[in-house]
Amino acid sequence: MKIKNVRNIPNPTVVKVLEDLERMNIELTQLAIRVREYAKKFSKCAKAEELVSKLKELGLDDVTAVVIANIVPKTPDEVRVIYDKKAKPLDEEMIKKILDLTASYCVEGQ
């Protein structure tokens, strides 16, 4: 197997990619199996790819959007902690938009 490109993807996409490889009868390494199980255990948002896309439309960078989709923050403080290291702090309106998107794409009990 050869790496063709590299990009940041949320946990549910990791699970899907690895399960697709297995369905194609490609044997996963022990590391890949552990990664799949970890990603499956910590996936909180079934529509994570859609959420990442919407977050990027708001102007968030790829890494931040994926981290938000993986963590699914529920409070403004959680969003601030995720975004803390960025040059420009988020305003309250942007934090509300992020929380509204995560709530609409990541329904509890998915």
C-alpha positions as a Markdown table, in Angstrom:
| # | Residue | x | y | z |
|---|---|---|---|---|
| 1 | Met | 0.0 | 0.0 | 0.0 |
| 2 | Lys | 1.3 | 3.4 | -0.9 |
| 3 | Ile | 0.3 | 6.8 | 0.6 |
| 4 | Lys | -1.2 | 9.0 | -2.1 |
| 5 | Asn | -2.1 | 12.0 | 0.0 |
| 6 | Val | -2.4 | 13.2 | 3.5 |
| 7 | Arg | -5.2 | 15.2 | 5.1 |
| 8 | Asn | -6.9 | 15.6 | 8.4 |
| 9 | Ile | -10.0 | 13.6 | 8.9 |
| 10 | Pro | -12.4 | 13.1 | 11.8 |
| 11 | Asn | -12.6 | 9.8 | 13.7 |
| 12 | Pro | -15.7 | 8.5 | 12.0 |
| 13 | Thr | -14.0 | 8.8 | 8.6 |
| 14 | Val | -10.9 | 7.0 | 10.0 |
| 15 | Val | -13.2 | 4.1 | 10.9 |
| 16 | Lys | -14.9 | 4.1 | 7.5 |
| 17 | Val | -11.6 | 4.2 | 5.6 |
| 18 | Leu | -10.1 | 1.3 | 7.6 |
| 19 | Glu | -13.4 | -0.7 | 7.4 |
| 20 | Asp | -13.4 | -0.1 | 3.6 |
| 21 | Leu | -9.9 | -1.5 | 3.3 |
| 22 | Glu | -10.9 | -4.6 | 5.2 |
| 23 | Arg | -13.9 | -5.1 | 2.9 |
| 24 | Met | -11.4 | -4.9 | 0.0 |
| 25 | Asn | -9.6 | -7.8 | 1.7 |
| 26 | Ile | -6.6 | -5.7 | 2.6 |
| 27 | Glu | -5.1 | -7.0 | 5.8 |
| 28 | Leu | -4.7 | -4.3 | 8.4 |
| 29 | Thr | -1.6 | -4.0 | 10.5 |
| 30 | Gln | -2.0 | -4.3 | 14.3 |
| 31 | Leu | -1.5 | -0.5 | 14.5 |
| 32 | Ala | -4.3 | 0.1 | 12.0 |
| 33 | Ile | -6.6 | -2.2 | 13.9 |
| 34 | Arg | -5.8 | -0.4 | 17.2 |
| 35 | Val | -6.4 | 3.0 | 15.4 |
| 36 | Arg | -9.7 | 1.8 | 14.0 |
| 37 | Glu | -10.9 | 0.6 | 17.5 |
| 38 | Tyr | -9.8 | 3.9 | 19.1 |
| 39 | Ala | -11.5 | 6.0 | 16.5 |
| 40 | Lys | -14.6 | 3.9 | 16.8 |
| 41 | Lys | -14.7 | 4.2 | 20.6 |
| 42 | Phe | -14.2 | 8.0 | 20.5 |
| 43 | Ser | -16.4 | 8.9 | 17.5 |
| 44 | Lys | -19.1 | 11.3 | 18.7 |
| 45 | Cys | -20.5 | 12.6 | 15.5 |
| 46 | Ala | -21.8 | 10.4 | 12.7 |
| 47 | Lys | -22.0 | 13.4 | 10.3 |
| 48 | Ala | -18.5 | 14.6 | 11.1 |
| 49 | Glu | -17.4 | 15.2 | 7.5 |
| 50 | Glu | -20.3 | 17.4 | 6.9 |
| 51 | Leu | -19.7 | 19.3 | 10.1 |
| 52 | Val | -16.0 | 19.8 | 9.2 |
| 53 | Ser | -17.1 | 21.2 | 5.8 |
| 54 | Lys | -19.5 | 23.7 | 7.5 |
| 55 | Leu | -16.9 | 24.7 | 10.0 |
| 56 | Lys | -14.4 | 25.4 | 7.3 |
| 57 | Glu | -17.0 | 27.5 | 5.5 |
| 58 | Leu | -17.1 | 29.6 | 8.7 |
| 59 | Gly | -13.4 | 30.2 | 8.3 |
| 60 | Leu | -11.9 | 27.7 | 10.6 |
| 61 | Asp | -8.7 | 25.9 | 9.5 |
| 62 | Asp | -8.8 | 22.2 | 8.7 |
| 63 | Val | -7.1 | 21.0 | 11.9 |
| 64 | Thr | -9.4 | 23.1 | 14.2 |
| 65 | Ala | -12.5 | 21.9 | 12.3 |
| 66 | Val | -11.5 | 18.3 | 12.7 |
| 67 | Val | -10.7 | 18.7 | 16.4 |
| 68 | Ile | -14.1 | 20.2 | 17.0 |
| 69 | Ala | -15.8 | 17.4 | 15.1 |
| 70 | Asn | -13.9 | 14.8 | 17.2 |
| 71 | Ile | -14.5 | 16.5 | 20.5 |
| 72 | Val | -18.0 | 17.9 | 19.9 |
| 73 | Pro | -17.8 | 20.8 | 22.4 |
| 74 | Lys | -21.0 | 21.7 | 24.2 |
| 75 | Thr | -20.1 | 24.9 | 25.9 |
| 76 | Pro | -18.4 | 28.2 | 24.9 |
| 77 | Asp | -15.5 | 27.5 | 27.2 |
| 78 | Glu | -14.8 | 24.1 | 25.5 |
| 79 | Val | -14.7 | 25.9 | 22.1 |
| 80 | Arg | -12.3 | 28.5 | 23.5 |
| 81 | Val | -10.0 | 25.9 | 24.8 |
| 82 | Ile | -9.9 | 24.1 | 21.4 |
| 83 | Tyr | -9.3 | 27.5 | 19.6 |
| 84 | Asp | -7.0 | 29.0 | 22.3 |
| 85 | Lys | -3.7 | 28.8 | 20.5 |
| 86 | Lys | -4.9 | 30.7 | 17.4 |
| 87 | Ala | -3.8 | 34.3 | 16.6 |
| 88 | Lys | -7.3 | 35.9 | 16.5 |
| 89 | Pro | -9.7 | 35.0 | 19.4 |
| 90 | Leu | -13.2 | 34.0 | 18.5 |
| 91 | Asp | -16.1 | 36.4 | 19.2 |
| 92 | Glu | -19.2 | 35.2 | 21.0 |
| 93 | Glu | -21.2 | 35.1 | 17.7 |
| 94 | Met | -18.7 | 32.8 | 16.1 |
| 95 | Ile | -18.7 | 30.5 | 19.2 |
| 96 | Lys | -22.5 | 30.3 | 19.1 |
| 97 | Lys | -22.4 | 29.4 | 15.4 |
| 98 | Ile | -19.9 | 26.6 | 16.1 |
| 99 | Leu | -22.0 | 25.3 | 19.0 |
| 100 | Asp | -25.1 | 25.4 | 16.9 |
| 101 | Leu | -23.5 | 23.5 | 14.1 |
| 102 | Thr | -22.1 | 20.8 | 16.4 |
| 103 | Ala | -25.5 | 20.5 | 18.0 |
| 104 | Ser | -27.3 | 20.1 | 14.7 |
| 105 | Tyr | -24.7 | 17.7 | 13.1 |
| 106 | Cys | -23.8 | 15.7 | 16.2 |
| 107 | Val | -27.0 | 14.5 | 17.8 |
| 108 | Glu | -26.5 | 12.7 | 21.1 |
| 109 | Gly | -26.9 | 8.9 | 20.9 |
| 110 | Gln | -25.8 | 8.6 | 17.3 |
